[in-house]
Amino acid sequence: MPKTKNLTGERFGALTALEPTTKRDDRYIVWRCRCDCGKTVYASSKKLIRGTIQSCGCSTVGKRSRGKPAEDIAGQRFGMLVAVRRMPSEKARTMWLCKCDCGGEKIAEKQALKNGRVRSCGCLRQRALGAPYKDIAGQTFGRLTAIEPTKRRDCKGSVYWRCKCSCGNEAEVTEDSLINGNTVSCGCRRQELKKNIHQTLTFVDGTCIDYLRSRKSRADNKSGFRGVYRIGDKYRVNIGFQSKRYYLGTYSDYDEAVQVRKDAEKELHENYIRLYEWWSGKAKTDPVWGEENPLTYEVTVKDKEIYVSSPLLAEMQKERKGKLTEIQARSDEKTA
């Protein structure tokens, strides 16, 4: 249950909170607010505090969409490339003509230059393709034993080796992947792990309880926080649950985006873990009750806010409240 906070007199953008009403928006108090333009607005405390609502709508009238001016990177170095001048944009992407140290030229996307994806006109790759490779014939890497090199090379110039797996299959793997331990089998190990994963992890309706508890970020996440993805100069927030993904908005401020994700995790994941632990414990002691009361959990998103509901939530809260009352009674008896 959300804690009640007195917002009287506080400002939220162009809105000033006047008084609470008897209405509720998903358990949150709805406040009567006055906009700077004079109109009256009703908004929940959650939406006011988070900044979802900041005016009656008047603040958006008359505003024009103005994009940021393109960054001038002329003269800046990116690997072997030096930006010379801006070229016509392609598919809404800023393109620059660059001069390479080898004397060649290349037209590259600005973002690719800045994040290091493009570092030369292509001469680096040509050099890598002709570079000598390390002889690892006969060496074993996990389940793979290197047999002989092939003529193939990857984009970094690493040579592909024909390898024999302990299961009997063969696979072609790059030298870098073998030495760094990125590839240790022909794929049989992954298949074995997939078969055994349901024996080691707890899944409920497609949701891994162990994953929710650990809350690890995806390996391809670039923002630094799980569920927050950088899109240009803004941050998009998503949250996944039961094989579905819910969109929670796009924000200019990184800290705000992270807070939105944390609030969603508390509302969705933490509540689900508590409900699952309570339900599984009760179902073990009373299997008949577990069959008659399956674990259901509904999720809805409204105005980029996430809400959850379950017929078992009220029963769990009632039971926990009764236990707390019983504990308090015992404590009062001891002190009496």
C-alpha positions in Angstrom: 0.0 0.0 0.0 1.5 3.4 -1.0 2.5 5.7 1.8 0.3 8.8 2.1 2.3 12.0 1.6 0.9 15.5 2.1 1.5 17.4 -1.2 -0.5 20.5 -0.3 1.1 23.6 -1.8 3.9 21.7 -3.6 4.5 22.4 -7.3 4.9 19.9 -10.0 5.8 21.7 -13.3 3.0 24.1 -13.9 0.7 22.4 -11.4 0.2 23.3 -7.7 -1.4 20.6 -5.5 -4.4 22.1 -3.6 -6.1 19.3 -1.7 -6.6 15.5 -1.7 -9.8 14.0 -2.9 -11.6 10.8 -1.9 -10.8 9.3 -5.4 -8.1 6.8 -5.9 -6.1 5.9 -9.1 -4.8 2.3 -8.5 -4.5 2.9 -4.7 -2.8 6.3 -5.1 -4.6 9.5 -3.9 -6.0 11.8 -6.6 -5.2 15.4 -5.9 -7.0 18.5 -7.0 -4.4 20.8 -8.6 -4.4 24.3 -10.2 -2.5 24.9 -13.4 -0.6 28.2 -13.9 -3.1 29.0 -16.7 -6.0 28.9 -14.1 -7.5 25.5 -15.0 -8.2 22.7 -12.5 -6.6 19.3 -12.9 -7.0 16.1 -11.1 -4.0 13.8 -10.9 -2.7 10.9 -8.7 0.2 11.5 -6.3 2.3 9.0 -8.2 1.9 10.8 -11.5 2.6 14.1 -9.9 5.8 13.0 -8.1 7.1 11.1 -11.1 6.4 14.0 -13.5 4.0 12.1 -15.8 1.6 15.1 -15.5 3.0 18.6 -15.3 0.2 20.8 -16.7 -3.3 20.8 -17.9 -1.9 20.5 -21.4 -1.5 24.2 -22.0 2.3 24.0 -21.7 2.5 22.1 -25.0 0.4 24.5 -27.0 2.4 26.7 -29.3 5.7 24.7 -28.8 7.5 23.6 -31.9 9.7 20.5 -32.2 13.3 21.8 -32.4 16.1 19.2 -32.9 19.5 19.8 -31.5 22.1 21.2 -34.0 24.4 18.6 -35.5 27.7 18.3 -33.7 30.7 19.6 -35.6 33.5 17.0 -35.5 35.7 18.5 -38.2 39.3 17.9 -37.4 38.7 15.3 -34.8 40.5 12.0 -35.0 38.9 8.6 -34.8 41.5 5.8 -35.1 43.2 6.3 -38.4 40.5 8.7 -39.7 40.3 12.5 -39.4 36.9 14.1 -40.1 37.1 16.6 -43.0 33.6 17.8 -43.7 30.0 16.9 -43.3 28.2 15.1 -46.2 24.5 14.8 -47.0 22.6 12.8 -44.4 21.5 9.2 -45.3 18.4 7.8 -43.7 18.4 10.5 -41.0 22.0 9.7 -40.1 24.7 12.3 -40.1 27.5 11.4 -42.5 31.1 12.7 -42.6 33.9 12.6 -45.2 37.1 11.4 -43.5 40.7 11.2 -44.5 42.6 8.0 -43.6 46.3 8.0 -42.5 47.0 5.6 -45.5 45.8 8.4 -47.9 42.4 6.9 -48.6 39.0 8.5 -48.0 35.8 7.2 -46.4 32.3 8.5 -45.8 31.2 7.2 -42.4 28.3 7.8 -40.0 29.2 10.1 -37.2 27.9 7.7 -34.5 30.0 4.9 -35.9 33.1 7.0 -35.7 32.4 8.1 -32.1 31.7 4.6 -30.8 34.7 3.1 -32.6 32.9 0.9 -35.1 34.7 2.6 -38.0 38.4 3.3 -37.5 39.9 3.3 -41.0 39.0 3.4 -44.7 39.2 -0.4 -44.7 43.0 -0.7 -44.8 43.2 -2.1 -41.2 41.1 -5.1 -42.2 43.2 -5.7 -45.3 46.3 -5.7 -43.1 44.7 -8.1 -40.6 43.7 -10.5 -43.4 47.3 -10.8 -44.4 48.7 -11.1 -40.9 50.3 -14.4 -39.8 48.4 -16.6 -37.4 49.4 -18.6 -34.4 49.9 -22.3 -34.8 47.5 -24.0 -32.3 47.2 -27.4 -34.1 46.7 -30.2 -31.6 45.7 -27.9 -28.7 42.5 -28.5 -26.9 40.0 -25.7 -25.9 37.2 -27.0 -23.8 35.7 -29.9 -25.8 37.4 -28.7 -29.1 40.7 -29.8 -30.5 42.2 -27.6 -33.2 43.1 -29.7 -36.3 44.1 -27.3 -39.1 43.6 -23.7 -40.2 41.2 -22.8 -43.1 41.4 -20.0 -45.6 38.5 -18.1 -43.9 39.0 -15.1 -41.7 36.6 -13.0 -39.7 36.3 -9.2 -40.0 39.1 -8.8 -37.5 41.4 -11.0 -39.4 41.3 -14.0 -37.0 41.7 -17.3 -38.9 39.1 -20.0 -38.7 40.3 -23.4 -37.5 38.7 -26.7 -38.3 38.2 -28.4 -34.9 37.1 -31.8 -33.6 34.6 -31.8 -30.7 34.7 -34.5 -28.0 31.1 -35.5 -29.2 32.5 -36.4 -32.6 31.2 -33.4 -34.6 33.4 -30.9 -36.4 33.2 -27.1 -36.3 35.0 -24.1 -37.7 35.9 -21.6 -35.0 38.1 -18.5 -35.0 41.4 -18.5 -33.3 40.3 -15.6 -31.1 37.2 -17.5 -29.9 39.2 -20.5 -29.0 42.0 -18.7 -27.1 39.6 -16.4 -25.3 37.3 -19.2 -24.3 34.2 -17.8 -26.1 33.6 -21.1 -27.9 34.3 -24.4 -26.1 32.2 -26.9 -28.1 30.5 -27.5 -31.4 27.2 -26.5 -29.8 26.5 -29.7 -27.9 27.3 -28.1 -24.6 24.6 -25.5 -25.1 22.1 -28.1 -26.0 22.9 -30.1 -22.8 22.5 -26.9 -20.7 19.1 -26.2 -22.4 17.8 -29.7 -21.5 18.9 -29.4 -17.9 17.9 -25.7 -17.3 14.4 -26.5 -16.1 15.9 -28.9 -13.5 18.1 -26.2 -12.0 15.9 -23.1 -12.4 12.3 -22.4 -11.3 9.9 -21.3 -14.1 6.3 -20.2 -13.6 4.3 -19.4 -16.7 7.4 -18.6 -18.7 8.9 -16.4 -15.9 12.2 -17.5 -14.2 11.9 -16.8 -10.5 15.7 -17.1 -10.1 16.3 -14.4 -12.8 13.9 -12.0 -11.1 15.8 -12.5 -7.8 19.2 -12.0 -9.4 18.2 -9.0 -11.6 21.1 -9.3 -14.0 21.6 -6.8 -16.9 21.6 -8.1 -20.4 25.1 -8.5 -22.0 24.1 -6.1 -24.8 22.9 -3.4 -22.5 24.8 -0.1 -23.2 23.2 2.2 -20.7 24.5 0.6 -17.6 21.2 -0.4 -16.1 18.9 -3.3 -16.9 15.8 -2.4 -18.9 17.1 1.1 -19.8 18.3 1.4 -23.4 20.0 4.5 -25.0 18.3 5.7 -28.1 20.2 8.6 -29.5 20.4 11.2 -26.6 17.3 9.7 -24.8 16.6 6.6 -22.7 13.9 4.0 -23.5 12.6 2.0 -20.6 11.1 -1.5 -20.9 10.3 -4.3 -18.5 9.7 -8.0 -19.3 7.4 -10.4 -17.6 5.9 -13.8 -18.6 7.4 -13.7 -22.2 6.0 -10.2 -22.7 7.7 -6.8 -22.9 6.1 -3.6 -21.6 7.0 -0.1 -22.7 7.4 2.4 -19.9 8.3 5.5 -21.8 11.3 7.4 -23.2 13.1 10.0 -21.1 15.7 12.6 -21.6 17.2 12.2 -18.1 19.1 9.0 -17.4 18.4 9.1 -13.6 14.7 9.5 -14.2 14.7 6.5 -16.6 16.5 4.4 -14.0 14.0 5.4 -11.3 11.1 4.5 -13.6 12.6 1.0 -14.1 13.2 0.6 -10.4 9.6 1.5 -9.5 8.3 -0.9 -12.1 10.5 -3.7 -10.7 9.2 -3.0 -7.2 5.6 -3.0 -8.4 5.9 -6.0 -10.8 8.9 -8.3 -9.9 9.1 -7.9 -6.1 5.3 -8.3 -5.7 5.4 -11.4 -7.9 8.2 -13.0 -6.0 6.5 -12.4 -2.6 3.2 -13.8 -4.0 4.9 -16.8 -5.6 6.8 -17.6 -2.3 3.6 -17.3 -0.3 1.6 -19.4 -2.8 4.2 -22.1 -3.3 4.6 -22.5 0.5 0.9 -22.8 1.0 0.4 -25.1 -2.0 3.1 -27.5 -0.6 1.3 -27.9 2.7 -2.2 -28.1 1.1 -1.9 -29.4 -2.5 -5.7 -29.4 -2.9 -5.8 -25.7 -2.1 -3.0 -25.2 -4.7 -5.0 -26.9 -7.4 -8.1 -24.9 -6.6 -6.2 -21.6 -6.4 -3.7 -21.5 -9.3 -1.2 -18.6 -9.3 -2.5 -15.9 -11.7 -1.0 -12.5 -12.1 -2.3 -9.8 -14.5 -0.3 -6.9 -15.8 -1.6 -3.7 -17.3 0.1 -0.5 -18.5 -1.8 2.8 -18.4 -0.1 6.2 -19.2 3.3 4.4 -19.0 2.5 3.3 -15.5 2.5 -0.4 -14.7 -0.2 -2.0 -12.5 -0.6 -5.6 -11.3 -3.5 -7.5 -9.9 -4.2 -11.0 -8.7 -7.1 -12.6 -6.8 -4.5 -14.0 -4.4 -3.0 -10.7 -3.4 -5.8 -9.7 -1.0 -5.7 -13.2 0.6 -1.9 -13.0 1.1 -2.1 -9.5 2.6 -4.9 -10.5 4.9 -2.9 -13.6 6.1 0.2 -11.6 6.7 -1.7 -8.9 8.6 -3.2 -11.6 10.8 0.3 -13.0 11.6 1.7 -9.5 12.4 -1.3 -8.9 14.7 -0.6 -12.3 16.4 3.1 -11.5 16.8 2.3 -8.1 18.3 -0.1 -9.6 20.8 2.5 -12.1 22.0 5.0 -9.3 22.4 2.5 -7.3 24.4 1.9 -10.3 26.7 5.6 -10.7 27.4 6.0 -7.0 28.3 2.9 -7.0 30.5 
